Amino acid sequence: MTPEQLREGLIQSLEGGGEGFTLQDLEERTRAGLARFWLGERGALVTYIVDNDEGRSIHVWLGCGDIKELVQMRIGIEAFARAHGCQWATINSRKGWSRVFANAGFEPDGEQLRKRL
């Protein structure tokens, strides 16, 4: 994935999320250590850790690129999450992601997917 493809993929993910976040927001959160990039050869994911009433979660905020590679990347992300005290993994969900990530143990939970780690 070229830097241009990464940039365009992340912009599309930000726009598709409907939350009003911009590439500048992503850059600021990354620089501040509030978001973490996971780069593959053909895709990328962006995560952050959330503490709430149900415990600690790693949340996959953004993703772009090859879906098969993104599913494989989850293995390392889940290991990182466990090492940082996360009990859950959640993903902002698009319909296509629900089918693919169901095989990895994620279940629908409102507008996101969720898995106990």
N, C-alpha and C positions, 0 to 999 in steps of 0.2 A: 504494500500500500504506500503510495507516494505521499509526501506531505500535503500536496494539493488534494488528493483523494480523501485523506484523513480530515482535513479542514472542511471540505464540502460535506462529508458524511456526518461530521459532528454538527455542522450548521443545520443539516436536514433533521437530525435527531432532536436538536433544540427546538426547531420550529414545529416539528411533529408532536412534541410533548405538550404544546399548548399552555405552558406555564409562564411564557414571556421571558425566559432566560435567553441571554445573548452569548456569543462567543467571548465577549469581554467578561461577562459574569463567570464563565467557565475558567478563563485564564486567571481571574482574580482569586477564585476559590482554590485553584490548583496551587498558585503561588503561596497562598496563606496556609496550605496544608490541609484544607478542608475537603479536597477531592483528590483522588488518585487515578492516574492513567494506567491502563493495562494494555500494552501494545503487542499485537501479534504481527505476523507477516502479512495477513490479508484482512485484518480487522482490529478494532479497538473497543475497549469498554472504559467507562468512567464510574468509579464507585465513591461512596462516602459512608462513614459509620454514624449510626443514629442510636441514641440512648432514649428509651421511652418506658412507659409503664410495663411493657411486656419483656423488657430486657434490652440487650444490645443487638443491633442488626447491622449487617453490611448491606447497603442498598446499591444496586446497579442502576445508576441514573441514566446513562447514555450508552448507546452502542451503535456501531456501524461496521460494515464490511461483511465478510463471509460468515454466515450463521453457524456453519459447522465448526469453524475455528472458534467462534465465540462460545459455543457450548463447551468445547475442550478447555478454554481458558478458565471456565468456572471452577475447575478442579483446583488450580493454584489460588484463585481468589477465595474459595471456601477454606483452604488451609490457612491462608493469611488471616481470614476472619476468625477462625477458631483460635489462632494464636493471639488474637487481640480481644478475646473474650466475647465474641459474638455467638449468640444462640440461634440466630435466624439469618437467612439471606432473603432479600426481596428484590424484585425487578419491576421497573416500570414496564407495563405490559402492552404489547400490541397483539392483535389477534393471532398473527402468525407465530409469535414467540410462545404463546400458550401451548401450542401443539408440540413444538420442538423441545421446550424446557420441561414439559410434563414427563418425558422420558428420563430426566435428570432429577426427578423427585419434587419438582415445584408444582404447587396447586394454586388455582385462582383464589384470590382474596380481594374482593372488590375490584379495583382497577389495576391491581398489581398481582404478581405471582409471589408465592412465599414458600419457603422450605425451612424446616428445622435442621440445624447443623449438628 
